Amino acid sequence: MERQNRMPGMLVIFGGTGDLTHRKLMPALYNLCMDGLLPERFTVVAVGRRDKTYEQYLGEVYKSLEQYSRNRITSACWERLKSAVRYYRMDLEDLSGYKRLADWLNELHPEGAADRIYYLAVAPEHFETIVAGLKAGHMAESGGRHSKLVIEKPFGRDLITAQKLNSRLLEVFPEENIYRIDHYLGKEMIQNIMVLRFCNLVFNRCGAAGISTTSRYRCANSRAWARGADITSSRARCATWCRTMRFRCFRWWRWSRPPA
Ligand SMILES: NC(=O)c1ccc[n+]([C@@H]2O[C@H](COP(=O)([O-])OP(=O)(O)OC[C@H]3O[C@@H](n4cnc5c(N)ncnc54)[C@H](OP(=O)(O)O)[C@@H]3O)[C@@H](O)[C@H]2O)c1
């Protein structure tokens, strides 16, 4: 906390005009402000593709806060957040733009290096380009500051693409500065999963009765292959997903009660 107030901080949101930013990130920042947890010298840079003025962008953020913030909007906190927010327009796919962005960010805190968080609130196909752009603009280098990368789910489509993405990120950021986010892990039901599994009468009885779906799972799977299902079609993908979910539910049922 001491370092937070000493150093200027900056959150750079790639995808600053998107749904995730409006629905989750801006309300979260506003709520931090309400709780007195927003660092003193803090700037939020929203990077978007569309041409809009600073006032237009702020108007959209205000509407999102009215809709999604758990706290009522007070003029003091809104003024505080408003003074921290900037809007920057660029095409994320244009690598030459990152040097200009780097210069612009440096000008925001001329008094010294600000700790930075780069938040990728964009579709997964942009992840590698943005990280390459951060490298090209020398924005990931420390130079006396901490630079962190936050990446949203989905992290790759499968093991191979996830590993490839991981190695691209690690070429630019050290592991300890990469944060991979999946909101579902923060959901109360997931955090409370042991209680749900072992204290809920319905689930507890199902597990105790030793219900098994193993053979049914295998049959369904082999029937799909026997039909020559095209697994690239969305219908087949949906079927595969349903089977996977059934299998996960089955494994969850079979959990052993943890020792007291
Ligand atoms: N929405 C959620 O609640 C949520 C929850 C969990 C995870 N996620 C994940 O978060 C990521 C973003 O989701 P989203 O729903 O926010 O998507 P979205 O509403 O489609 O927003 C995409 C953002 O990317 C920007 N963008 C796209 N192409 C660009 C380009 N070439 N140059 C500059 N900016 C570009 C868009 O800018 P413009 O608007 O200016 O075009 C927009 O700000 C996805 O990976 C998603 O899976 C979303």
The ligand as an SDF file (V2000), in Angstrom:
LIG
                    3D

 48 52  0  0  0  0  0  0  0  0999 V2000
  -17.9500   -9.2670  -21.5250 N   0  0  0  0  0  0  0  0  0  0  0  0
  -17.7330   -9.9800  -20.4340 C   0  0  0  0  0  0  0  0  0  0  0  0
  -18.4700   -9.8940  -19.4340 O   0  0  0  0  0  0  0  0  0  0  0  0
  -16.5560  -10.9350  -20.3730 C   0  0  0  0  0  0  0  0  0  0  0  0
  -16.4210  -11.7610  -19.2330 C   0  0  0  0  0  0  0  0  0  0  0  0
  -15.3100  -12.5950  -19.1580 C   0  0  0  0  0  0  0  0  0  0  0  0
  -14.3750  -12.6000  -20.1600 C   0  0  0  0  0  0  0  0  0  0  0  0
  -14.5250  -11.8120  -21.2680 N   0  0  0  0  0  0  0  0  0  0  0  0
  -13.4760  -11.8560  -22.2750 C   0  0  0  0  0  0  0  0  0  0  0  0
  -12.9710  -10.5200  -22.4320 O   0  0  0  0  0  0  0  0  0  0  0  0
  -12.5920  -10.3060  -23.7700 C   0  0  0  0  0  0  0  0  0  0  0  0
  -13.3280   -9.0890  -24.3220 C   0  0  0  0  0  0  0  0  0  0  0  0
  -14.7300   -9.3510  -24.3200 O   0  0  0  0  0  0  0  0  0  0  0  0
  -15.8220   -8.2070  -24.5880 P   0  0  0  0  0  0  0  0  0  0  0  0
  -17.1320   -8.8380  -24.3320 O   0  0  0  0  0  0  0  0  0  0  0  0
  -15.4910   -6.9600  -23.8350 O   0  0  0  0  0  0  0  0  0  0  0  0
  -15.6510   -7.9340  -26.1590 O   0  0  0  0  0  0  0  0  0  0  0  0
  -16.2150   -6.7210  -27.0230 P   0  0  0  0  0  0  0  0  0  0  0  0
  -17.3840   -6.0830  -26.3610 O   0  0  0  0  0  0  0  0  0  0  0  0
  -16.3700   -7.2210  -28.4110 O   0  0  0  0  0  0  0  0  0  0  0  0
  -15.0280   -5.6380  -26.9910 O   0  0  0  0  0  0  0  0  0  0  0  0
  -13.8880   -5.7940  -27.7910 C   0  0  0  0  0  0  0  0  0  0  0  0
  -12.9990   -4.5800  -27.6260 C   0  0  0  0  0  0  0  0  0  0  0  0
  -11.8690   -4.7660  -28.4810 O   0  0  0  0  0  0  0  0  0  0  0  0
  -11.7130   -3.5970  -29.2650 C   0  0  0  0  0  0  0  0  0  0  0  0
  -11.1150   -3.9510  -30.5500 N   0  0  0  0  0  0  0  0  0  0  0  0
  -11.4290   -4.9900  -31.3530 C   0  0  0  0  0  0  0  0  0  0  0  0
  -10.6390   -4.9900  -32.4470 N   0  0  0  0  0  0  0  0  0  0  0  0
   -9.8120   -3.9240  -32.3220 C   0  0  0  0  0  0  0  0  0  0  0  0
   -8.7690   -3.3730  -33.1010 C   0  0  0  0  0  0  0  0  0  0  0  0
   -8.3850   -3.9360  -34.2570 N   0  0  0  0  0  0  0  0  0  0  0  0
   -8.1580   -2.2550  -32.6680 N   0  0  0  0  0  0  0  0  0  0  0  0
   -8.5420   -1.6610  -31.4980 C   0  0  0  0  0  0  0  0  0  0  0  0
   -9.4960   -2.1430  -30.6900 N   0  0  0  0  0  0  0  0  0  0  0  0
  -10.1320   -3.2480  -31.1090 C   0  0  0  0  0  0  0  0  0  0  0  0
  -13.0960   -3.0220  -29.4300 C   0  0  0  0  0  0  0  0  0  0  0  0
  -12.9740   -1.6570  -29.7770 O   0  0  0  0  0  0  0  0  0  0  0  0
  -14.1910   -0.8840  -30.5170 P   0  0  0  0  0  0  0  0  0  0  0  0
  -15.3810   -1.0410  -29.6160 O   0  0  0  0  0  0  0  0  0  0  0  0
  -13.7350    0.5220  -30.5700 O   0  0  0  0  0  0  0  0  0  0  0  0
  -14.3910   -1.5500  -31.8330 O   0  0  0  0  0  0  0  0  0  0  0  0
  -13.6570   -3.2460  -28.0350 C   0  0  0  0  0  0  0  0  0  0  0  0
  -13.1940   -2.2480  -27.1610 O   0  0  0  0  0  0  0  0  0  0  0  0
  -12.8940  -11.5970  -24.5270 C   0  0  0  0  0  0  0  0  0  0  0  0
  -11.7190  -12.3640  -24.5680 O   0  0  0  0  0  0  0  0  0  0  0  0
  -13.9520  -12.2670  -23.6520 C   0  0  0  0  0  0  0  0  0  0  0  0
  -13.9270  -13.6750  -23.7930 O   0  0  0  0  0  0  0  0  0  0  0  0
  -15.6090  -10.9890  -21.3880 C   0  0  0  0  0  0  0  0  0  0  0  0
  1  2  1  0
  2  3  2  0
  2  4  1  0
  4  5  1  0
  4 48  2  0
  5  6  2  0
  6  7  1  0
  7  8  2  0
  8  9  1  0
  8 48  1  0
  9 10  1  0
  9 46  1  0
 10 11  1  0
 11 12  1  0
 11 44  1  0
 12 13  1  0
 13 14  1  0
 14 15  2  0
 14 16  1  0
 14 17  1  0
 17 18  1  0
 18 19  2  0
 18 20  1  0
 18 21  1  0
 21 22  1  0
 22 23  1  0
 23 24  1  0
 23 42  1  0
 24 25  1  0
 25 26  1  0
 25 36  1  0
 26 27  1  0
 26 35  1  0
 27 28  2  0
 28 29  1  0
 29 30  1  0
 29 35  2  0
 30 31  1  0
 30 32  2  0
 32 33  1  0
 33 34  2  0
 34 35  1  0
 36 37  1  0
 36 42  1  0
 37 38  1  0
 38 39  2  0
 38 40  1  0
 38 41  1  0
 42 43  1  0
 44 45  1  0
 44 46  1  0
 46 47  1  0
M  CHG  2   8   1  16  -1
M  END
$$$$
